[in-house]
Amino acid sequence: MAIEHTLVSIITPTYCSEKTIEQTIESVRNQTYPHWEMIIVDDGSTDQTRRLLREAAAADKRIRPIFLEGNHGAAVARNTALDLAQGRYVAFLDSDDCWKPKKLDEQLRFMEMHQYEFTFTGYELMSASGNLLNKVISAPARVTYKRMLKNTIVGCLTVMIDREKTGSFHMPDLRARQDLATWLSLLKKGTVAYGLDETLAEYRISGKASLSGNKWKAAKKTWFVYRRVERLPLWLSCWYFCNYAANAVIKRFISI
C-alpha cells in the first residue's frame, strides 16, 4: 500500500463548540499528511458553530460538515460520520481537542510498518483556555481486552483504526463512554490496540470543580459499561472497577 495516498477519515462530533472548533479544525489543516477528510457532524448546535463550520468548509474542501436536526448525542453523531467516511482509516477528534502537526503522518507510518489495525498515541492535557498543563498521558505498548477493562488509558482523540482489517463498526448508542464500549467490542474479538508512545494530541479539560464532577460521571458510566454492556458478573465488575479507579487517580495526579 502506498501510504502517501491513503485517505484518512477524521470523525468529529460537535455541539455548541463555537469557542474551540476553529482551533480543532486548524490543528487538522496543519497536518503534514495531506490526504484526509474531516467529517464534522453538528448535533443541533444553537450557537455560532454552524456558521463557523460553513466557513471552514468553504475554505477547505476536505472539510465536510453535516447538520443534524435536534440533539442526539455523540454516538449518533460519530456513527453518522462513520457511515459517510470514505477512508480506509478512521481517526477520532472531538471538537474541543487538537492534534500535533505530525499526528497523522507518524501514526499512519507506525501502522503500516507493523501492519496494525488499531493504534493510539500519547497525549497531553490543556486547560479550558487552551494552555498546555505540562502533563502527558503516555501510551503503553499494547492494550488487550482485559487490560482495557482495568485501565481506560486509550484517548479517543488519539485512536486510528484500519477498517479494512477490522471491518465496519458503529458505536453503541450511549450518551457517554460509547468510545470505551466500542474499543472493548473490537478488542473482545481478539484485536490488540498498539500504542505509539509519542505525544501527538492535546486533550482539553475543564476547571477543577467540573473535572471532579466529570470524573464521577465517567466512573458511573464505566460501571454501566461493565454491567450492562459487557454484562460482567458483579464480583468481576468490582475487581475491574477497583483497578480502573486506581489507574484514573494515577493518570490524573502523576505528570511526566
C-alpha positions as CSV (number, residue, x, y, z in Angstrom):
1,M,0.0,0.0,0.0
2,A,1.2,3.5,-0.9
3,I,0.9,5.2,2.5
4,E,1.4,8.6,0.8
5,H,-2.0,8.5,-0.9
6,T,-4.1,6.7,1.7
7,L,-7.3,8.6,2.7
8,V,-7.9,9.1,6.4
9,S,-11.4,9.9,7.5
10,I,-11.5,12.1,10.6
11,I,-14.6,11.7,12.8
12,T,-15.6,14.8,14.7
13,P,-18.9,15.2,16.6
14,T,-19.7,18.7,17.8
15,Y,-22.3,20.6,19.8
16,C,-22.2,24.3,20.6
17,S,-18.4,24.5,20.3
18,E,-18.0,28.0,18.9
19,K,-15.2,28.7,21.3
20,T,-13.0,25.7,20.3
21,I,-14.0,24.3,16.9
22,E,-11.8,26.7,14.9
23,Q,-8.7,25.7,16.9
24,T,-9.6,22.0,16.4
25,I,-10.0,22.4,12.6
26,E,-6.8,24.4,12.3
27,S,-4.9,21.6,14.0
28,V,-6.2,19.3,11.3
29,R,-5.4,21.7,8.5
30,N,-1.9,22.0,9.8
31,Q,-1.2,18.2,9.4
32,T,1.9,17.4,7.5
33,Y,-0.1,14.5,6.0
34,P,-2.5,16.0,3.4
35,H,-4.8,13.1,2.4
36,W,-7.7,13.4,4.8
37,E,-11.3,14.3,5.0
38,M,-12.8,15.8,8.2
39,I,-16.4,14.9,8.7
40,I,-17.8,17.2,11.3
41,V,-21.3,16.2,12.5
42,D,-23.1,19.1,14.2
43,D,-25.6,17.7,16.7
44,G,-28.1,20.6,16.8
45,S,-25.9,23.5,17.9
46,T,-27.7,26.7,18.8
47,D,-24.7,29.0,18.9
48,Q,-22.4,30.1,16.1
49,T,-20.9,26.7,15.5
50,R,-22.8,26.0,12.3
51,R,-21.7,29.3,10.7
52,L,-18.1,28.5,11.6
53,L,-18.4,25.1,10.0
54,R,-19.8,26.5,6.8
55,E,-16.9,29.0,6.6
56,A,-14.3,26.2,7.3
57,A,-15.8,24.1,4.5
58,A,-15.7,27.0,2.1
59,A,-12.0,27.5,2.9
60,D,-11.0,23.8,2.6
61,K,-13.0,21.2,0.6
62,R,-11.6,18.4,2.7
63,I,-13.9,19.6,5.5
64,R,-17.4,18.1,5.3
65,P,-20.0,19.5,7.8
66,I,-23.2,17.5,8.4
67,F,-26.0,19.2,10.2
68,L,-28.4,17.1,12.3
69,E,-31.8,18.3,13.5
70,G,-32.2,18.1,17.2
71,N,-29.6,16.8,19.7
72,H,-29.0,13.1,19.7
73,G,-25.6,12.6,21.5
74,A,-22.1,11.9,20.4
75,A,-22.7,8.3,19.5
76,V,-25.3,9.2,16.8
77,A,-23.0,12.0,15.5
78,R,-20.0,9.7,15.3
79,N,-22.0,6.9,13.6
80,T,-23.4,9.3,11.1
81,A,-19.8,10.3,10.2
82,L,-18.6,6.7,10.1
83,D,-21.4,5.9,7.6
84,L,-20.2,8.7,5.4
85,A,-16.5,8.1,5.8
86,Q,-14.7,7.1,2.6
87,G,-11.3,6.4,4.0
88,R,-9.8,3.0,4.8
89,Y,-8.5,4.5,8.1
90,V,-10.7,6.4,10.5
91,A,-9.4,8.7,13.3
92,F,-11.3,10.4,16.0
93,L,-11.1,14.0,17.2
94,D,-13.6,15.8,19.3
95,S,-14.4,19.5,18.7
96,D,-12.5,20.8,21.7
97,D,-9.3,18.8,21.3
98,C,-6.3,19.3,18.9
99,W,-3.6,17.3,17.1
100,K,0.1,18.0,16.8
101,P,1.1,18.6,13.1
102,K,2.7,15.2,12.6
103,K,0.0,13.1,14.2
104,L,-1.5,11.5,11.1
105,D,1.8,11.2,9.4
106,E,3.6,9.4,12.2
107,Q,0.7,7.2,13.2
108,L,0.0,6.0,9.7
109,R,3.6,5.0,9.2
110,F,3.6,3.2,12.5
111,M,0.5,1.2,11.5
112,E,1.8,0.5,8.0
113,M,5.3,-0.6,9.3
114,H,3.8,-3.1,11.7
115,Q,0.5,-3.9,9.9
116,Y,-1.5,-2.9,13.0
117,E,-5.3,-2.5,12.8
118,F,-5.9,-0.5,15.9
119,T,-3.5,2.1,17.3
120,F,-3.4,5.1,19.7
121,T,-0.8,7.6,20.9
122,G,0.2,9.6,23.9
123,Y,-1.4,13.0,24.5
124,E,-1.0,16.0,26.8
125,L,-3.6,17.9,28.8
126,M,-4.5,21.6,28.2
127,S,-6.8,23.9,30.2
128,A,-10.2,25.1,29.1
129,S,-8.5,28.2,27.7
130,G,-6.0,26.1,25.7
131,N,-2.9,26.4,27.8
132,L,-0.8,23.3,28.0
133,L,-0.6,21.9,31.5
134,N,2.8,20.1,31.3
135,K,1.0,16.8,32.0
136,V,1.5,13.9,29.5
137,I,-0.5,10.7,29.3
138,S,1.8,8.1,27.9
139,A,0.7,5.3,25.6
140,P,1.5,1.7,26.8
141,A,2.9,-0.6,24.1
142,R,-0.2,-2.7,23.8
143,V,-3.7,-3.0,25.3
144,T,-5.8,-6.1,25.3
145,Y,-9.5,-6.5,26.3
146,K,-8.7,-7.3,29.9
147,R,-6.2,-4.5,30.2
148,M,-8.7,-2.0,28.8
149,L,-11.2,-3.1,31.5
150,K,-8.6,-2.3,34.1
151,N,-7.3,0.9,32.6
152,T,-9.2,3.1,30.2
153,I,-6.0,4.8,29.1
154,V,-6.7,4.9,25.3
155,G,-7.6,8.5,24.5
156,C,-10.4,8.7,21.9
157,L,-8.6,11.7,20.3
158,T,-5.6,9.5,19.5
159,V,-7.3,6.4,18.1
160,M,-6.8,5.3,14.4
161,I,-8.4,2.2,13.0
162,D,-7.9,0.3,9.8
163,R,-11.4,-0.7,8.7
164,E,-10.0,-2.9,6.0
165,K,-8.7,-5.2,8.8
166,T,-11.4,-4.7,11.5
167,G,-14.4,-4.4,9.2
168,S,-17.0,-1.7,9.6
169,F,-18.2,-0.8,13.1
170,H,-20.5,1.5,14.9
171,M,-20.5,3.0,18.4
172,P,-23.3,1.8,20.8
173,D,-26.0,4.5,21.4
174,L,-24.8,5.6,24.8
175,R,-24.8,9.2,26.0
176,A,-21.3,8.7,27.5
177,R,-18.5,6.1,27.3
178,Q,-19.6,4.9,23.9
179,D,-15.9,5.1,22.8
180,L,-14.9,2.7,25.7
181,A,-17.6,0.3,24.7
182,T,-16.5,0.4,21.1
183,W,-12.9,-0.3,21.9
184,L,-13.9,-3.2,24.2
185,S,-16.1,-4.6,21.4
186,L,-13.1,-4.6,19.0
187,L,-10.7,-5.9,21.5
188,K,-13.1,-8.7,22.6
189,K,-12.8,-10.2,19.1
190,G,-9.1,-10.7,19.6
191,T,-7.8,-7.3,18.2
192,V,-5.0,-5.7,20.2
193,A,-4.6,-1.9,20.4
194,Y,-1.0,-0.9,20.0
195,G,0.4,2.3,21.4
196,L,2.7,4.8,19.7
197,D,4.3,6.4,22.8
198,E,4.7,9.9,21.3
199,T,2.7,12.9,22.4
200,L,0.7,13.7,19.3
201,A,-2.5,15.2,20.6
202,E,-3.9,17.7,23.1
203,Y,-6.9,17.0,25.3
204,R,-8.8,19.9,26.7
205,I,-10.1,19.7,30.3
206,S,-12.3,21.9,32.4
207,G,-11.7,23.6,35.8
208,K,-11.0,21.6,38.9
209,A,-14.6,21.6,40.1
210,S,-16.1,20.5,36.8
211,L,-13.2,17.9,36.4
212,S,-14.2,16.3,39.7
213,G,-17.8,16.1,38.6
214,N,-16.8,14.7,35.3
215,K,-14.7,12.1,36.8
216,W,-17.6,10.9,39.0
217,K,-19.9,10.8,36.0
218,A,-17.2,8.9,34.0
219,A,-16.9,6.4,36.8
220,K,-20.6,5.7,36.9
221,K,-20.7,5.3,33.1
222,T,-17.8,3.0,33.2
223,W,-19.6,0.8,35.8
224,F,-22.6,0.8,33.4
225,V,-20.4,-0.5,30.6
226,Y,-19.1,-3.3,32.8
227,R,-22.6,-4.4,34.0
228,R,-25.0,-3.6,31.2
229,V,-22.9,-3.6,28.0
230,E,-20.2,-6.2,28.8
231,R,-22.5,-8.0,31.2
232,L,-19.7,-8.9,33.6
233,P,-20.6,-10.6,36.9
234,L,-20.8,-8.4,39.9
235,W,-17.6,-9.7,41.5
236,L,-15.6,-9.3,38.3
237,S,-17.0,-5.8,37.7
238,C,-15.9,-4.8,41.2
239,W,-12.4,-6.2,40.5
240,Y,-12.0,-4.3,37.2
241,F,-13.6,-1.1,38.7
242,C,-11.1,-1.0,41.5
243,N,-8.2,-1.2,39.0
244,Y,-9.9,1.4,36.8
245,A,-10.3,3.8,39.8
246,A,-6.6,3.3,40.9
247,N,-5.4,3.9,37.4
248,A,-7.6,7.0,37.0
249,V,-6.1,8.5,40.1
250,I,-2.6,7.8,38.8
251,K,-3.4,9.3,35.4
252,R,-4.7,12.4,37.0
253,F,-2.0,13.2,39.5
254,I,1.2,11.9,38.1
255,S,2.9,14.1,35.5
256,I,6.0,13.1,33.5
